[in-house]
Amino acid sequence: PDVSNRLDVEANRKYIFWRSVGSNHPYRSDSITQRAMEVPLSPDCPIQLDYYLQHAQWTAFFTTALFLAYLFYYRLYVVAPPQVVCADVASLAALREHCPALFERYWPTPWASPAYMQTVLRAVIQTYPKPRRRREELRMRDGGHVCLDWYNEGGPHQPTVLLLPGATGSSDENYVRHWIQSMAKTGYRSVVFNYRGFGNTKLSTPKLSCGADTSDLSEVIQHIHSSVPHSRMMAVGTSMGSVKLIKHVTDCKRQGQHCPLQALFLVSVPWVGEEIDKVLQRPVVKHTFSRYWCNNFKDLIR
């Protein structure tokens, strides 16, 4: 054959020869066609290029089929509007008018749609915005200490959002910093509540933060309200932070007390404690998420 090029693929094992196909060849598709042919140089290397090319076609076919099947599943079962539950029709109408995003379809990241995967990826793929803050340390009635981190402070009428992280979270968490960044873009003042012992807050009493105890949160809300009395005040909580907010608002309503919070936004609320405990005892969760939280508390005590 008319050999135009020779490429040594593996040292002294095999070669790939390129030959030009003549004009009368049945495989010819244009004026000059290059065809690859592999020639093994020893019996211990019976590798044929045509064999791999044929299987590569089937591999590409099945890969494409799986990809299309996942897209079908994602569009049909994953993408959906949130479930909105209201006590009355008037509240539902108000939400539809002022919060239209609640009724739009939610499109999770296609390659990270499961909730567990999102939690893992948040710990692996992290970005840390570094907004400027002003730290304020508060002494509670029982002698304990908490810290408030103030961000994007403006005028007296600027809306204020109180941010409550999860059980072992603080203003150092990357998701909290992204919250702060989003609030700043919309012109809101952010205040992060750092629980006792977390976020470089000293632990001066033998008492940690708990979802059932809202005494610290009550003092923090009253302090913020007295510091910016002309500001509309809202709160965002995730995980244990959301439990604290629900209990605080419920206690205020039950006791007939005024609550300065005009709106709440709750993320990943553990509604039923018994069910959450069962989930935390599952083998995979127990040796990953539960171990991570337990180590955080151990480091705090040390």
Secondary structure, 3 states (H helix, E strand, C coil): CCEEEEEEEECCCEEEEEEECCCCCCCCCCCCCEEEEEEECCCCCCCCHHHHHHHHHHHHHHHHHHHHHHHHHHHHHHCECCCCCCCCHHHHHHHHHHCHHHHCCECCCHHHCCHHHHHHHHHHCCCCCCCCEEEEEEECCCCCEEEEEEECCCCCCCCEEEEECCCCCCCCCHHHHHHHHHHHHCCCEEEEEECCCCCCCCCCCCCCCCCCCCHHHHHHHHHHHHHCCCCCEEEEEECHHHHHHHHHHHHHHHHCCCCCEEEEEEECCCCCHHHHHHHHCCHHHHHHHHHHHHHHHHHHHC
